[in-house]
Amino acid sequence: MQAIAERLSRAPSQVIAVAADVTVAGDRERLLDEARRRWGSLDLLVNNAGVASFGHFDSSSEDILRRVMEVNFFAPAEMMRSALPMLMKGRQPTIVNVASLCGRRGLPGWSEHCASKFALVGLSEALRGEFARFDVNVLMVLPGLVKSEDLGRHLLRNEGRMPQLFEKAQPPEEIADAIIQAVERNRRETHVGRQARWLLRVNRWAPRFVDRLLARKVRKLYPE
Ligand SMILES: NC(=O)c1ccc[n+]([C@@H]2O[C@H](COP(=O)([O-])OP(=O)(O)OC[C@H]3O[C@@H](n4cnc5c(N)ncnc54)[C@H](OP(=O)(O)O)[C@@H]3O)[C@@H](O)[C@H]2O)c1
């Protein structure tokens, strides 16, 4: 956090760094208060914080499900609600919710993550319509697998057997570029990476084929 703050403070724009746990209402308010004090209004809110759990649902726990939902769904939901008055005073105000390929297609091993991102996608679509009356855009960016520095550290559980093709994963910079492009072009939904685009396209036309493919893989990985 400190290292990022220092790096950003060397950038030409005005940067402030505020440490916050997005699942804590007081922290979210403190974040927005800081921005209000500094800028008065908001042009862009990017909900990016996220956690995941990798492994099968039957051997997971209620605690993990709730933690994933807290960070990936309730936090961005309440962030949008609280930031709305400041966004309404901004220039071409936009919200970008970083969801996932898992928010449009359920994937075995990622059940909690999928549930939270589907919820975020549904909420984003609904709010796009509602916030139209305030001229606040709501966009979604859906990456496939990303080579994140801390991916392993933020997995609440890492017990899945499905091999993750990290050599084909996207560098995080591509997700950052996709977010910027989505804002510049006011693109409602951006799928980032060949893997995400391919799977979502095939799934749109042949969901049962994708179901069968995934089920076959799971049966092979979990023979009894
Ligand atoms: N990695 C992938 O393959 C992938 C694929 C699709 C979508 N995504 C989505 O992309 C977004 C970024 O993920 P990433 O890949 O960059 O993962 P990451 O490297 O694990 O980073 C997650 C970020 O979220 C922050 N965070 C987690 N819980 C938080 C909390 N309670 N309060 C405040 N910040 C919190 C972390 O902050 P600290 O470091 O301070 O804990 C970290 O900066 C997430 O929404 C994720 O679901 C990732």
The ligand as a Tripos MOL2 file, in Angstrom:
@<TRIPOS>MOLECULE
LIG
   48    52     1     0     0
SMALL
NO_CHARGES

@<TRIPOS>ATOM
      1 N1         -6.8960  -12.5340  -10.8100 N.am      1 LIG1
      2 C1         -7.8320  -13.0270  -11.6360 C.2       1 LIG1
      3 O1         -7.6220  -14.0510  -12.3090 O.2       1 LIG1
      4 C2         -9.1450  -12.2890  -11.7850 C.ar      1 LIG1
      5 C3        -10.0340  -12.7320  -12.7650 C.ar      1 LIG1
      6 C4        -11.2350  -12.0740  -12.9250 C.ar      1 LIG1
      7 C5        -11.5590  -11.0100  -12.1050 C.ar      1 LIG1
      8 N2        -10.6960  -10.5940  -11.1580 N.ar      1 LIG1
      9 C6        -11.0970   -9.4780  -10.3110 C.3       1 LIG1
     10 O2        -10.1750   -8.4130  -10.4370 O.3       1 LIG1
     11 C7        -10.1600   -7.6380   -9.2400 C.3       1 LIG1
     12 C8         -8.7270   -7.4410   -8.7990 C.3       1 LIG1
     13 O3         -8.2280   -8.7180   -8.4540 O.3       1 LIG1
     14 P1         -6.6830   -9.0950   -8.6030 P.3       1 LIG1
     15 O4         -6.5840  -10.1980   -9.5680 O.co2     1 LIG1
     16 O5         -5.8420   -7.8580   -8.7970 O.co2     1 LIG1
     17 O6         -6.4740   -9.7350   -7.2040 O.3       1 LIG1
     18 P2         -5.4210   -9.4670   -6.0750 P.3       1 LIG1
     19 O7         -4.0590   -9.3300   -6.6540 O.co2     1 LIG1
     20 O8         -5.6950  -10.5430   -5.0970 O.co2     1 LIG1
     21 O9         -5.8430   -8.0380   -5.5260 O.3       1 LIG1
     22 C9         -7.0350   -7.8360   -4.8490 C.3       1 LIG1
     23 C10        -7.0390   -6.4250   -4.3260 C.3       1 LIG1
     24 O10        -8.2400   -6.2820   -3.5540 O.3       1 LIG1
     25 C11        -7.8760   -5.6930   -2.3250 C.3       1 LIG1
     26 N3         -8.7830   -6.1360   -1.2760 N.ar      1 LIG1
     27 C12        -9.1770   -7.3940   -0.9890 C.ar      1 LIG1
     28 N4        -10.0240   -7.3810    0.0650 N.ar      1 LIG1
     29 C13       -10.1560   -6.0740    0.4310 C.ar      1 LIG1
     30 C14       -10.8720   -5.3990    1.4450 C.ar      1 LIG1
     31 N5        -11.6780   -6.0490    2.2920 N.pl3     1 LIG1
     32 N6        -10.7570   -4.0520    1.5350 N.ar      1 LIG1
     33 C15        -9.9620   -3.3710    0.6840 C.ar      1 LIG1
     34 N7         -9.2510   -3.9380   -0.3050 N.ar      1 LIG1
     35 C16        -9.3440   -5.2900   -0.4180 C.ar      1 LIG1
     36 C17        -6.4640   -6.1420   -2.0360 C.3       1 LIG1
     37 O11        -5.8540   -5.2400   -1.1590 O.3       1 LIG1
     38 P3         -4.6540   -5.7210   -0.1510 P.3       1 LIG1
     39 O12        -3.5390   -6.1840   -1.0300 O.co2     1 LIG1
     40 O13        -4.3630   -4.4890    0.6260 O.co2     1 LIG1
     41 O14        -5.2210   -6.8170    0.6780 O.co2     1 LIG1
     42 C18        -5.8500   -6.1080   -3.4280 C.3       1 LIG1
     43 O15        -5.3830   -4.8190   -3.7250 O.3       1 LIG1
     44 C19       -11.0100   -8.4140   -8.2390 C.3       1 LIG1
     45 O16       -12.2870   -7.8440   -8.1410 O.3       1 LIG1
     46 C20       -11.0750   -9.8170   -8.8340 C.3       1 LIG1
     47 O17       -12.2490  -10.5290   -8.4520 O.3       1 LIG1
     48 C21        -9.4870  -11.2120  -10.9830 C.ar      1 LIG1
@<TRIPOS>BOND
     1     1     2 1
     2     2     3 2
     3     2     4 1
     4     4     5 ar
     5     4    48 ar
     6     5     6 ar
     7     6     7 ar
     8     7     8 ar
     9     8     9 1
    10     8    48 ar
    11     9    10 1
    12     9    46 1
    13    10    11 1
    14    11    12 1
    15    11    44 1
    16    12    13 1
    17    13    14 1
    18    14    15 2
    19    14    16 1
    20    14    17 1
    21    17    18 1
    22    18    19 2
    23    18    20 1
    24    18    21 1
    25    21    22 1
    26    22    23 1
    27    23    24 1
    28    23    42 1
    29    24    25 1
    30    25    26 1
    31    25    36 1
    32    26    27 ar
    33    26    35 ar
    34    27    28 ar
    35    28    29 ar
    36    29    30 ar
    37    29    35 ar
    38    30    31 1
    39    30    32 ar
    40    32    33 ar
    41    33    34 ar
    42    34    35 ar
    43    36    37 1
    44    36    42 1
    45    37    38 1
    46    38    39 2
    47    38    40 1
    48    38    41 1
    49    42    43 1
    50    44    45 1
    51    44    46 1
    52    46    47 1
@<TRIPOS>SUBSTRUCTURE
     1 LIG1         1 GROUP 0 **** ****
